[in-house]
Amino acid sequence: MPTTILAETAAGLAELKNDPLATVASGDGFPVTILDHNEPAFYCISAKAYEILLDKLEDAELAAIVESRQHQPETDMAWDRLAKQKKPC
């Protein structure tokens, strides 16, 4: 059965076991497909790439919140009234 590999770089489990950091580095910041019996088992990414991925996910979630609230009616309020409503943490 054909399998789609969603990375330009692939490595076997043995390569990952022998030198994990070099295997991750071989992706040059992009994911590395880890193969088990020539089938993708998982994708390995650097810590920096993972942080970027989480930031993008958070941005997408925030964009969805903004979009869902985009057509809500606005409420006029003076800054001093807003400050009085603020509750301490």
PDB file of N, CA, C and O in Angstrom:
ATOM      1  N   MET A   1       0.847  -1.169   0.000  1.00  0.00           N
ATOM      2  CA  MET A   1       0.000   0.000   0.000  1.00  0.00           C
ATOM      3  C   MET A   1       0.900   1.242   0.000  1.00  0.00           C
ATOM      4  O   MET A   1       1.816   1.335   0.817  1.00  0.00           O
ATOM      5  N   PRO A   2       0.649   2.198  -0.908  1.00  0.00           N
ATOM      6  CA  PRO A   2       1.458   3.404  -0.965  1.00  0.00           C
ATOM      7  C   PRO A   2       1.286   4.258   0.295  1.00  0.00           C
ATOM      8  O   PRO A   2       0.201   4.336   0.872  1.00  0.00           O
ATOM      9  N   THR A   3       2.370   4.885   0.696  1.00  0.00           N
ATOM     10  CA  THR A   3       2.353   5.738   1.877  1.00  0.00           C
ATOM     11  C   THR A   3       2.902   7.114   1.522  1.00  0.00           C
ATOM     12  O   THR A   3       3.929   7.226   0.852  1.00  0.00           O
ATOM     13  N   THR A   4       2.227   8.138   1.964  1.00  0.00           N
ATOM     14  CA  THR A   4       2.715   9.494   1.740  1.00  0.00           C
ATOM     15  C   THR A   4       3.682   9.861   2.850  1.00  0.00           C
ATOM     16  O   THR A   4       3.385   9.691   4.033  1.00  0.00           O
ATOM     17  N   ILE A   5       4.830  10.361   2.460  1.00  0.00           N
ATOM     18  CA  ILE A   5       5.827  10.829   3.419  1.00  0.00           C
ATOM     19  C   ILE A   5       5.823  12.348   3.346  1.00  0.00           C
ATOM     20  O   ILE A   5       6.079  12.931   2.292  1.00  0.00           O
ATOM     21  N   LEU A   6       5.531  12.983   4.478  1.00  0.00           N
ATOM     22  CA  LEU A   6       5.353  14.431   4.513  1.00  0.00           C
ATOM     23  C   LEU A   6       6.614  15.169   4.968  1.00  0.00           C
ATOM     24  O   LEU A   6       6.532  16.136   5.725  1.00  0.00           O
ATOM     25  N   ALA A   7       7.758  14.717   4.513  1.00  0.00           N
ATOM     26  CA  ALA A   7       9.025  15.380   4.818  1.00  0.00           C
ATOM     27  C   ALA A   7      10.009  15.070   3.704  1.00  0.00           C
ATOM     28  O   ALA A   7       9.919  14.031   3.051  1.00  0.00           O
ATOM     29  N   GLU A   8      10.943  15.976   3.496  1.00  0.00           N
ATOM     30  CA  GLU A   8      11.943  15.760   2.446  1.00  0.00           C
ATOM     31  C   GLU A   8      13.068  14.842   2.899  1.00  0.00           C
ATOM     32  O   GLU A   8      13.755  14.242   2.072  1.00  0.00           O
ATOM     33  N   THR A   9      13.258  14.732   4.218  1.00  0.00           N
ATOM     34  CA  THR A   9      14.346  13.923   4.755  1.00  0.00           C
ATOM     35  C   THR A   9      13.765  12.740   5.509  1.00  0.00           C
ATOM     36  O   THR A   9      12.789  12.880   6.246  1.00  0.00           O
ATOM     37  N   ALA A  10      14.364  11.582   5.320  1.00  0.00           N
ATOM     38  CA  ALA A  10      13.930  10.372   6.017  1.00  0.00           C
ATOM     39  C   ALA A  10      15.142   9.663   6.596  1.00  0.00           C
ATOM     40  O   ALA A  10      16.243   9.740   6.052  1.00  0.00           O
ATOM     41  N   ALA A  11      14.928   8.980   7.693  1.00  0.00           N
ATOM     42  CA  ALA A  11      15.984   8.202   8.336  1.00  0.00           C
ATOM     43  C   ALA A  11      15.354   6.974   8.968  1.00  0.00           C
ATOM     44  O   ALA A  11      14.170   6.972   9.305  1.00  0.00           O
ATOM     45  N   GLY A  12      16.143   5.948   9.124  1.00  0.00           N
ATOM     46  CA  GLY A  12      15.660   4.725   9.757  1.00  0.00           C
ATOM     47  C   GLY A  12      15.787   4.803  11.271  1.00  0.00           C
ATOM     48  O   GLY A  12      16.474   5.673  11.807  1.00  0.00           O
ATOM     49  N   LEU A  13      15.120   3.892  11.945  1.00  0.00           N
ATOM     50  CA  LEU A  13      15.206   3.834  13.399  1.00  0.00           C
ATOM     51  C   LEU A  13      16.640   3.616  13.873  1.00  0.00           C
ATOM     52  O   LEU A  13      17.052   4.171  14.892  1.00  0.00           O
ATOM     53  N   ALA A  14      17.398   2.808  13.135  1.00  0.00           N
ATOM     54  CA  ALA A  14      18.787   2.546  13.519  1.00  0.00           C
ATOM     55  C   ALA A  14      19.614   3.827  13.494  1.00  0.00           C
ATOM     56  O   ALA A  14      20.435   4.060  14.381  1.00  0.00           O
ATOM     57  N   GLU A  15      19.393   4.661  12.469  1.00  0.00           N
ATOM     58  CA  GLU A  15      20.109   5.941  12.399  1.00  0.00           C
ATOM     59  C   GLU A  15      19.744   6.821  13.584  1.00  0.00           C
ATOM     60  O   GLU A  15      20.607   7.462  14.184  1.00  0.00           O
ATOM     61  N   LEU A  16      18.463   6.847  13.915  1.00  0.00           N
ATOM     62  CA  LEU A  16      18.009   7.656  15.043  1.00  0.00           C
ATOM     63  C   LEU A  16      18.633   7.167  16.344  1.00  0.00           C
ATOM     64  O   LEU A  16      19.058   7.975  17.170  1.00  0.00           O
ATOM     65  N   LYS A  17      18.690   5.856  16.530  1.00  0.00           N
ATOM     66  CA  LYS A  17      19.283   5.293  17.745  1.00  0.00           C
ATOM     67  C   LYS A  17      20.775   5.582  17.828  1.00  0.00           C
ATOM     68  O   LYS A  17      21.294   5.880  18.904  1.00  0.00           O
ATOM     69  N   ASN A  18      21.470   5.495  16.687  1.00  0.00           N
ATOM     70  CA  ASN A  18      22.923   5.701  16.678  1.00  0.00           C
ATOM     71  C   ASN A  18      23.319   7.144  16.963  1.00  0.00           C
ATOM     72  O   ASN A  18      24.284   7.390  17.688  1.00  0.00           O
ATOM     73  N   ASP A  19      22.583   8.102  16.399  1.00  0.00           N
ATOM     74  CA  ASP A  19      22.943   9.515  16.585  1.00  0.00           C
ATOM     75  C   ASP A  19      21.685  10.383  16.471  1.00  0.00           C
ATOM     76  O   ASP A  19      21.422  10.961  15.417  1.00  0.00           O
ATOM     77  N   PRO A  20      20.917  10.471  17.548  1.00  0.00           N
ATOM     78  CA  PRO A  20      19.651  11.197  17.491  1.00  0.00           C
ATOM     79  C   PRO A  20      19.803  12.664  17.079  1.00  0.00           C
ATOM     80  O   PRO A  20      19.016  13.163  16.274  1.00  0.00           O
ATOM     81  N   LEU A  21      20.802  13.354  17.621  1.00  0.00           N
ATOM     82  CA  LEU A  21      20.949  14.780  17.310  1.00  0.00           C
ATOM     83  C   LEU A  21      21.329  15.008  15.858  1.00  0.00           C
ATOM     84  O   LEU A  21      20.859  15.961  15.237  1.00  0.00           O
ATOM     85  N   ALA A  22      22.167  14.152  15.314  1.00  0.00           N
ATOM     86  CA  ALA A  22      22.544  14.286  13.905  1.00  0.00           C
ATOM     87  C   ALA A  22      21.344  13.980  13.008  1.00  0.00           C
ATOM     88  O   ALA A  22      21.185  14.586  11.948  1.00  0.00           O
ATOM     89  N   THR A  23      20.506  13.044  13.435  1.00  0.00           N
ATOM     90  CA  THR A  23      19.321  12.705  12.646  1.00  0.00           C
ATOM     91  C   THR A  23      18.374  13.897  12.590  1.00  0.00           C
ATOM     92  O   THR A  23      17.864  14.236  11.523  1.00  0.00           O
ATOM     93  N   VAL A  24      18.140  14.530  13.732  1.00  0.00           N
ATOM     94  CA  VAL A  24      17.283  15.723  13.765  1.00  0.00           C
ATOM     95  C   VAL A  24      17.916  16.829  12.937  1.00  0.00           C
ATOM     96  O   VAL A  24      17.222  17.499  12.173  1.00  0.00           O
ATOM     97  N   ALA A  25      19.216  17.030  13.073  1.00  0.00           N
ATOM     98  CA  ALA A  25      19.919  18.093  12.342  1.00  0.00           C
ATOM     99  C   ALA A  25      19.888  17.866  10.839  1.00  0.00           C
ATOM    100  O   ALA A  25      19.979  18.827  10.074  1.00  0.00           O
ATOM    101  N   SER A  26      19.764  16.629  10.400  1.00  0.00           N
ATOM    102  CA  SER A  26      19.761  16.347   8.964  1.00  0.00           C
ATOM    103  C   SER A  26      18.555  16.971   8.260  1.00  0.00           C
ATOM    104  O   SER A  26      18.555  17.117   7.038  1.00  0.00           O
ATOM    105  N   GLY A  27      17.544  17.334   9.019  1.00  0.00           N
ATOM    106  CA  GLY A  27      16.373  17.975   8.432  1.00  0.00           C
ATOM    107  C   GLY A  27      16.538  19.473   8.233  1.00  0.00           C
ATOM    108  O   GLY A  27      15.656  20.122   7.671  1.00  0.00           O
ATOM    109  N   ASP A  28      17.657  20.033   8.685  1.00  0.00           N
ATOM    110  CA  ASP A  28      17.918  21.474   8.554  1.00  0.00           C
ATOM    111  C   ASP A  28      16.740  22.316   9.029  1.00  0.00           C
ATOM    112  O   ASP A  28      16.355  23.278   8.365  1.00  0.00           O
ATOM    113  N   GLY A  29      16.167  21.958  10.175  1.00  0.00           N
ATOM    114  CA  GLY A  29      15.063  22.714  10.745  1.00  0.00           C
ATOM    115  C   GLY A  29      13.688  22.236  10.303  1.00  0.00           C
ATOM    116  O   GLY A  29      12.674  22.711  10.814  1.00  0.00           O
ATOM    117  N   PHE A  30      13.643  21.311   9.368  1.00  0.00           N
ATOM    118  CA  PHE A  30      12.378  20.754   8.894  1.00  0.00           C
ATOM    119  C   PHE A  30      12.205  19.343   9.464  1.00  0.00           C
ATOM    120  O   PHE A  30      13.173  18.749   9.941  1.00  0.00           O
ATOM    121  N   PRO A  31      11.000  18.807   9.418  1.00  0.00           N
ATOM    122  CA  PRO A  31      10.776  17.463   9.971  1.00  0.00           C
ATOM    123  C   PRO A  31      11.587  16.387   9.246  1.00  0.00           C
ATOM    124  O   PRO A  31      11.894  16.496   8.059  1.00  0.00           O
ATOM    125  N   VAL A  32      11.915  15.360  10.002  1.00  0.00           N
ATOM    126  CA  VAL A  32      12.573  14.169   9.457  1.00  0.00           C
ATOM    127  C   VAL A  32      11.614  13.001   9.675  1.00  0.00           C
ATOM    128  O   VAL A  32      11.163  12.761  10.795  1.00  0.00           O
ATOM    129  N   THR A  33      11.309  12.285   8.611  1.00  0.00           N
ATOM    130  CA  THR A  33      10.455  11.110   8.735  1.00  0.00           C
ATOM    131  C   THR A  33      11.305   9.963   9.257  1.00  0.00           C
ATOM    132  O   THR A  33      12.352   9.649   8.692  1.00  0.00           O
ATOM    133  N   ILE A  34      10.853   9.340  10.335  1.00  0.00           N
ATOM    134  CA  ILE A  34      11.555   8.174  10.867  1.00  0.00           C
ATOM    135  C   ILE A  34      10.815   6.940  10.371  1.00  0.00           C
ATOM    136  O   ILE A  34       9.623   6.755  10.618  1.00  0.00           O
ATOM    137  N   LEU A  35      11.567   6.103   9.662  1.00  0.00           N
ATOM    138  CA  LEU A  35      10.982   4.918   9.023  1.00  0.00           C
ATOM    139  C   LEU A  35      11.214   3.667   9.865  1.00  0.00           C
ATOM    140  O   LEU A  35      12.272   3.487  10.469  1.00  0.00           O
ATOM    141  N   ASP A  36      10.214   2.823   9.886  1.00  0.00           N
ATOM    142  CA  ASP A  36      10.316   1.500  10.497  1.00  0.00           C
ATOM    143  C   ASP A  36       9.865   0.508   9.439  1.00  0.00           C
ATOM    144  O   ASP A  36       8.696   0.493   9.054  1.00  0.00           O
ATOM    145  N   HIS A  37      10.794  -0.325   8.966  1.00  0.00           N
ATOM    146  CA  HIS A  37      10.528  -1.269   7.871  1.00  0.00           C
ATOM    147  C   HIS A  37      10.008  -0.521   6.635  1.00  0.00           C
ATOM    148  O   HIS A  37       9.038  -0.935   6.001  1.00  0.00           O
ATOM    149  N   ASN A  38      10.677   0.582   6.315  1.00  0.00           N
ATOM    150  CA  ASN A  38      10.373   1.423   5.152  1.00  0.00           C
ATOM    151  C   ASN A  38       8.978   2.055   5.174  1.00  0.00           C
ATOM    152  O   ASN A  38       8.466   2.459   4.130  1.00  0.00           O
ATOM    153  N   GLU A  39       8.377   2.141   6.332  1.00  0.00           N
ATOM    154  CA  GLU A  39       7.088   2.810   6.505  1.00  0.00           C
ATOM    155  C   GLU A  39       7.275   3.933   7.523  1.00  0.00           C
ATOM    156  O   GLU A  39       7.983   3.751   8.514  1.00  0.00           O
ATOM    157  N   PRO A  40       6.653   5.089   7.296  1.00  0.00           N
ATOM    158  CA  PRO A  40       6.782   6.176   8.276  1.00  0.00           C
ATOM    159  C   PRO A  40       6.224   5.764   9.637  1.00  0.00           C
ATOM    160  O   PRO A  40       5.076   5.331   9.744  1.00  0.00           O
ATOM    161  N   ALA A  41       7.041   5.902  10.663  1.00  0.00           N
ATOM    162  CA  ALA A  41       6.610   5.582  12.024  1.00  0.00           C
ATOM    163  C   ALA A  41       6.220   6.861  12.766  1.00  0.00           C
ATOM    164  O   ALA A  41       5.227   6.898  13.491  1.00  0.00           O
ATOM    165  N   PHE A  42       7.030   7.915  12.566  1.00  0.00           N
ATOM    166  CA  PHE A  42       6.738   9.206  13.178  1.00  0.00           C
ATOM    167  C   PHE A  42       7.619  10.269  12.545  1.00  0.00           C
ATOM    168  O   PHE A  42       8.533   9.970  11.776  1.00  0.00           O
ATOM    169  N   TYR A  43       7.327  11.504  12.883  1.00  0.00           N
ATOM    170  CA  TYR A  43       8.116  12.631  12.388  1.00  0.00           C
ATOM    171  C   TYR A  43       8.882  13.224  13.559  1.00  0.00           C
ATOM    172  O   TYR A  43       8.349  13.389  14.657  1.00  0.00           O
ATOM    173  N   CYS A  44      10.121  13.533  13.304  1.00  0.00           N
ATOM    174  CA  CYS A  44      11.020  14.064  14.313  1.00  0.00           C
ATOM    175  C   CYS A  44      11.362  15.500  13.934  1.00  0.00           C
ATOM    176  O   CYS A  44      11.804  15.763  12.815  1.00  0.00           O
ATOM    177  N   ILE A  45      11.156  16.434  14.872  1.00  0.00           N
ATOM    178  CA  ILE A  45      11.472  17.834  14.578  1.00  0.00           C
ATOM    179  C   ILE A  45      12.327  18.418  15.700  1.00  0.00           C
ATOM    180  O   ILE A  45      12.332  17.917  16.824  1.00  0.00           O
ATOM    181  N   SER A  46      13.036  19.470  15.375  1.00  0.00           N
ATOM    182  CA  SER A  46      13.877  20.133  16.365  1.00  0.00           C
ATOM    183  C   SER A  46      13.003  20.875  17.370  1.00  0.00           C
ATOM    184  O   SER A  46      11.824  21.125  17.118  1.00  0.00           O
ATOM    185  N   ALA A  47      13.588  21.221  18.501  1.00  0.00           N
ATOM    186  CA  ALA A  47      12.863  21.978  19.523  1.00  0.00           C
ATOM    187  C   ALA A  47      12.397  23.318  18.964  1.00  0.00           C
ATOM    188  O   ALA A  47      11.281  23.757  19.245  1.00  0.00           O
ATOM    189  N   LYS A  48      13.244  23.966  18.178  1.00  0.00           N
ATOM    190  CA  LYS A  48      12.882  25.266  17.599  1.00  0.00           C
ATOM    191  C   LYS A  48      11.682  25.119  16.657  1.00  0.00           C
ATOM    192  O   LYS A  48      10.763  25.938  16.691  1.00  0.00           O
ATOM    193  N   ALA A  49      11.689  24.087  15.824  1.00  0.00           N
ATOM    194  CA  ALA A  49      10.571  23.864  14.904  1.00  0.00           C
ATOM    195  C   ALA A  49       9.288  23.571  15.683  1.00  0.00           C
ATOM    196  O   ALA A  49       8.206  23.999  15.281  1.00  0.00           O
ATOM    197  N   TYR A  50       9.406  22.846  16.790  1.00  0.00           N
ATOM    198  CA  TYR A  50       8.240  22.539  17.615  1.00  0.00           C
ATOM    199  C   TYR A  50       7.667  23.818  18.227  1.00  0.00           C
ATOM    200  O   TYR A  50       6.450  24.001  18.263  1.00  0.00           O
ATOM    201  N   GLU A  51       8.544  24.700  18.707  1.00  0.00           N
ATOM    202  CA  GLU A  51       8.101  25.978  19.268  1.00  0.00           C
ATOM    203  C   GLU A  51       7.379  26.819  18.221  1.00  0.00           C
ATOM    204  O   GLU A  51       6.349  27.428  18.509  1.00  0.00           O
ATOM    205  N   ILE A  52       7.920  26.849  17.011  1.00  0.00           N
ATOM    206  CA  ILE A  52       7.289  27.599  15.920  1.00  0.00           C
ATOM    207  C   ILE A  52       5.917  27.006  15.609  1.00  0.00           C
ATOM    208  O   ILE A  52       4.950  27.739  15.399  1.00  0.00           O
ATOM    209  N   LEU A  53       5.838  25.689  15.580  1.00  0.00           N
ATOM    210  CA  LEU A  53       4.570  25.005  15.310  1.00  0.00           C
ATOM    211  C   LEU A  53       3.522  25.362  16.370  1.00  0.00           C
ATOM    212  O   LEU A  53       2.371  25.647  16.038  1.00  0.00           O
ATOM    213  N   LEU A  54       3.924  25.345  17.636  1.00  0.00           N
ATOM    214  CA  LEU A  54       2.986  25.692  18.706  1.00  0.00           C
ATOM    215  C   LEU A  54       2.546  27.146  18.609  1.00  0.00           C
ATOM    216  O   LEU A  54       1.380  27.457  18.853  1.00  0.00           O
ATOM    217  N   ASP A  55       3.471  28.042  18.255  1.00  0.00           N
ATOM    218  CA  ASP A  55       3.115  29.455  18.068  1.00  0.00           C
ATOM    219  C   ASP A  55       2.092  29.618  16.956  1.00  0.00           C
ATOM    220  O   ASP A  55       1.141  30.388  17.091  1.00  0.00           O
ATOM    221  N   LYS A  56       2.282  28.895  15.856  1.00  0.00           N
ATOM    222  CA  LYS A  56       1.339  28.983  14.740  1.00  0.00           C
ATOM    223  C   LYS A  56      -0.027  28.429  15.120  1.00  0.00           C
ATOM    224  O   LYS A  56      -1.052  28.978  14.714  1.00  0.00           O
ATOM    225  N   LEU A  57      -0.054  27.351  15.892  1.00  0.00           N
ATOM    226  CA  LEU A  57      -1.322  26.795  16.365  1.00  0.00           C
ATOM    227  C   LEU A  57      -2.045  27.788  17.270  1.00  0.00           C
ATOM    228  O   LEU A  57      -3.259  27.967  17.169  1.00  0.00           O
ATOM    229  N   GLU A  58      -1.287  28.427  18.151  1.00  0.00           N
ATOM    230  CA  GLU A  58      -1.884  29.431  19.032  1.00  0.00           C
ATOM    231  C   GLU A  58      -2.435  30.601  18.224  1.00  0.00           C
ATOM    232  O   GLU A  58      -3.529  31.093  18.503  1.00  0.00           O
ATOM    233  N   ASP A  59      -1.677  31.045  17.222  1.00  0.00           N
ATOM    234  CA  ASP A  59      -2.147  32.131  16.353  1.00  0.00           C
ATOM    235  C   ASP A  59      -3.439  31.749  15.644  1.00  0.00           C
ATOM    236  O   ASP A  59      -4.347  32.571  15.525  1.00  0.00           O
ATOM    237  N   ALA A  60      -3.526  30.514  15.176  1.00  0.00           N
ATOM    238  CA  ALA A  60      -4.732  30.047  14.489  1.00  0.00           C
ATOM    239  C   ALA A  60      -5.922  30.010  15.446  1.00  0.00           C
ATOM    240  O   ALA A  60      -7.035  30.376  15.068  1.00  0.00           O
ATOM    241  N   GLU A  61      -5.692  29.573  16.677  1.00  0.00           N
ATOM    242  CA  GLU A  61      -6.764  29.549  17.673  1.00  0.00           C
ATOM    243  C   GLU A  61      -7.241  30.961  17.993  1.00  0.00           C
ATOM    244  O   GLU A  61      -8.443  31.207  18.088  1.00  0.00           O
ATOM    245  N   LEU A  62      -6.296  31.890  18.160  1.00  0.00           N
ATOM    246  CA  LEU A  62      -6.662  33.275  18.451  1.00  0.00           C
ATOM    247  C   LEU A  62      -7.400  33.907  17.276  1.00  0.00           C
ATOM    248  O   LEU A  62      -8.346  34.669  17.476  1.00  0.00           O
ATOM    249  N   ALA A  63      -6.977  33.600  16.065  1.00  0.00           N
ATOM    250  CA  ALA A  63      -7.654  34.123  14.873  1.00  0.00           C
ATOM    251  C   ALA A  63      -9.093  33.621  14.817  1.00  0.00           C
ATOM    252  O   ALA A  63      -9.994  34.364  14.428  1.00  0.00           O
ATOM    253  N   ALA A  64      -9.311  32.375  15.199  1.00  0.00           N
ATOM    254  CA  ALA A  64     -10.669  31.823  15.217  1.00  0.00           C
ATOM    255  C   ALA A  64     -11.529  32.533  16.258  1.00  0.00           C
ATOM    256  O   ALA A  64     -12.710  32.782  16.020  1.00  0.00           O
ATOM    257  N   ILE A  65     -10.949  32.858  17.404  1.00  0.00           N
ATOM    258  CA  ILE A  65     -11.690  33.597  18.430  1.00  0.00           C
ATOM    259  C   ILE A  65     -12.051  34.989  17.928  1.00  0.00           C
ATOM    260  O   ILE A  65     -13.182  35.445  18.091  1.00  0.00           O
ATOM    261  N   VAL A  66     -11.072  35.663  17.311  1.00  0.00           N
ATOM    262  CA  VAL A  66     -11.325  37.000  16.763  1.00  0.00           C
ATOM    263  C   VAL A  66     -12.431  36.937  15.723  1.00  0.00           C
ATOM    264  O   VAL A  66     -13.335  37.772  15.724  1.00  0.00           O
ATOM    265  N   GLU A  67     -12.366  35.957  14.840  1.00  0.00           N
ATOM    266  CA  GLU A  67     -13.369  35.830  13.788  1.00  0.00           C
ATOM    267  C   GLU A  67     -14.759  35.564  14.372  1.00  0.00           C
ATOM    268  O   GLU A  67     -15.756  36.099  13.886  1.00  0.00           O
ATOM    269  N   SER A  68     -14.815  34.739  15.411  1.00  0.00           N
ATOM    270  CA  SER A  68     -16.114  34.425  16.009  1.00  0.00           C
ATOM    271  C   SER A  68     -16.718  35.635  16.720  1.00  0.00           C
ATOM    272  O   SER A  68     -17.937  35.729  16.862  1.00  0.00           O
ATOM    273  N   ARG A  69     -15.869  36.556  17.165  1.00  0.00           N
ATOM    274  CA  ARG A  69     -16.352  37.736  17.889  1.00  0.00           C
ATOM    275  C   ARG A  69     -16.446  38.973  17.004  1.00  0.00           C
ATOM    276  O   ARG A  69     -16.831  40.047  17.468  1.00  0.00           O
ATOM    277  N   GLN A  70     -16.100  38.824  15.753  1.00  0.00           N
ATOM    278  CA  GLN A  70     -16.002  39.962  14.842  1.00  0.00           C
ATOM    279  C   GLN A  70     -17.317  40.729  14.698  1.00  0.00           C
ATOM    280  O   GLN A  70     -17.291  41.950  14.551  1.00  0.00           O
ATOM    281  N   HIS A  71     -18.438  40.063  14.737  1.00  0.00           N
ATOM    282  CA  HIS A  71     -19.714  40.722  14.482  1.00  0.00           C
ATOM    283  C   HIS A  71     -20.522  40.952  15.751  1.00  0.00           C
ATOM    284  O   HIS A  71     -21.715  41.249  15.685  1.00  0.00           O
ATOM    285  N   GLN A  72     -19.880  40.816  16.903  1.00  0.00           N
ATOM    286  CA  GLN A  72     -20.575  41.114  18.150  1.00  0.00           C
ATOM    287  C   GLN A  72     -20.771  42.626  18.266  1.00  0.00           C
ATOM    288  O   GLN A  72     -19.943  43.395  17.780  1.00  0.00           O
ATOM    289  N   PRO A  73     -21.838  43.048  18.893  1.00  0.00           N
ATOM    290  CA  PRO A  73     -22.050  44.485  19.059  1.00  0.00           C
ATOM    291  C   PRO A  73     -20.988  45.085  19.981  1.00  0.00           C
ATOM    292  O   PRO A  73     -20.543  44.460  20.943  1.00  0.00           O
ATOM    293  N   GLU A  74     -20.603  46.304  19.658  1.00  0.00           N
ATOM    294  CA  GLU A  74     -19.611  47.004  20.474  1.00  0.00           C
ATOM    295  C   GLU A  74     -20.314  47.679  21.644  1.00  0.00           C
ATOM    296  O   GLU A  74     -21.491  48.029  21.566  1.00  0.00           O
ATOM    297  N   THR A  75     -19.569  47.851  22.721  1.00  0.00           N
ATOM    298  CA  THR A  75     -20.079  48.525  23.898  1.00  0.00           C
ATOM    299  C   THR A  75     -19.178  49.708  24.193  1.00  0.00           C
ATOM    300  O   THR A  75     -17.965  49.552  24.335  1.00  0.00           O
ATOM    301  N   ASP A  76     -19.768  50.891  24.283  1.00  0.00           N
ATOM    302  CA  ASP A  76     -19.000  52.080  24.662  1.00  0.00           C
ATOM    303  C   ASP A  76     -18.813  52.098  26.166  1.00  0.00           C
ATOM    304  O   ASP A  76     -19.759  51.876  26.922  1.00  0.00           O
ATOM    305  N   MET A  77     -17.592  52.361  26.593  1.00  0.00           N
ATOM    306  CA  MET A  77     -17.313  52.406  28.019  1.00  0.00           C
ATOM    307  C   MET A  77     -16.140  53.337  28.255  1.00  0.00           C
ATOM    308  O   MET A  77     -15.157  53.304  27.514  1.00  0.00           O
ATOM    309  N   ALA A  78     -16.236  54.154  29.265  1.00  0.00           N
ATOM    310  CA  ALA A  78     -15.148  55.064  29.625  1.00  0.00           C
ATOM    311  C   ALA A  78     -14.036  54.263  30.297  1.00  0.00           C
ATOM    312  O   ALA A  78     -14.298  53.265  30.968  1.00  0.00           O
ATOM    313  N   TRP A  79     -12.805  54.706  30.114  1.00  0.00           N
ATOM    314  CA  TRP A  79     -11.653  53.996  30.667  1.00  0.00           C
ATOM    315  C   TRP A  79     -11.738  53.895  32.184  1.00  0.00           C
ATOM    316  O   TRP A  79     -11.416  52.852  32.753  1.00  0.00           O
ATOM    317  N   ASP A  80     -12.171  54.975  32.848  1.00  0.00           N
ATOM    318  CA  ASP A  80     -12.232  54.944  34.316  1.00  0.00           C
ATOM    319  C   ASP A  80     -13.266  53.919  34.802  1.00  0.00           C
ATOM    320  O   ASP A  80     -13.065  53.278  35.834  1.00  0.00           O
ATOM    321  N   ARG A  81     -14.350  53.768  34.074  1.00  0.00           N
ATOM    322  CA  ARG A  81     -15.364  52.768  34.434  1.00  0.00           C
ATOM    323  C   ARG A  81     -14.800  51.358  34.227  1.00  0.00           C
ATOM    324  O   ARG A  81     -15.053  50.452  35.020  1.00  0.00           O
ATOM    325  N   LEU A  82     -14.042  51.196  33.160  1.00  0.00           N
ATOM    326  CA  LEU A  82     -13.423  49.907  32.881  1.00  0.00           C
ATOM    327  C   LEU A  82     -12.441  49.538  33.970  1.00  0.00           C
ATOM    328  O   LEU A  82     -12.377  48.384  34.393  1.00  0.00           O
ATOM    329  N   ALA A  83     -11.658  50.537  34.434  1.00  0.00           N
ATOM    330  CA  ALA A  83     -10.663  50.290  35.469  1.00  0.00           C
ATOM    331  C   ALA A  83     -11.345  49.873  36.785  1.00  0.00           C
ATOM    332  O   ALA A  83     -10.802  49.059  37.531  1.00  0.00           O
ATOM    333  N   LYS A  84     -12.518  50.421  37.064  1.00  0.00           N
ATOM    334  CA  LYS A  84     -13.251  50.063  38.287  1.00  0.00           C
ATOM    335  C   LYS A  84     -13.768  48.634  38.219  1.00  0.00           C
ATOM    336  O   LYS A  84     -13.905  47.979  39.252  1.00  0.00           O
ATOM    337  N   GLN A  85     -14.054  48.143  37.029  1.00  0.00           N
ATOM    338  CA  GLN A  85     -14.585  46.791  36.859  1.00  0.00           C
ATOM    339  C   GLN A  85     -13.494  45.726  36.925  1.00  0.00           C
ATOM    340  O   GLN A  85     -13.775  44.545  37.127  1.00  0.00           O
ATOM    341  N   LYS A  86     -12.273  46.151  36.756  1.00  0.00           N
ATOM    342  CA  LYS A  86     -11.162  45.200  36.744  1.00  0.00           C
ATOM    343  C   LYS A  86     -11.038  44.530  38.108  1.00  0.00           C
ATOM    344  O   LYS A  86     -11.016  45.200  39.141  1.00  0.00           O
ATOM    345  N   LYS A  87     -10.961  43.232  38.100  1.00  0.00           N
ATOM    346  CA  LYS A  87     -10.879  42.466  39.345  1.00  0.00           C
ATOM    347  C   LYS A  87      -9.420  42.062  39.573  1.00  0.00           C
ATOM    348  O   LYS A  87      -8.717  41.705  38.628  1.00  0.00           O
ATOM    349  N   PRO A  88      -8.977  42.118  40.805  1.00  0.00           N
ATOM    350  CA  PRO A  88      -7.588  41.683  41.080  1.00  0.00           C
ATOM    351  C   PRO A  88      -7.442  40.193  40.840  1.00  0.00           C
ATOM    352  O   PRO A  88      -8.385  39.423  41.022  1.00  0.00           O
ATOM    353  N   CYS A  89      -6.258  39.803  40.432  1.00  0.00           N
ATOM    354  CA  CYS A  89      -5.985  38.390  40.154  1.00  0.00           C
ATOM    355  C   CYS A  89      -5.783  37.611  41.427  1.00  0.00           C
ATOM    356  O   CYS A  89      -5.543  36.404  41.381  1.00  0.00           O
TER     357      CYS A  89
END
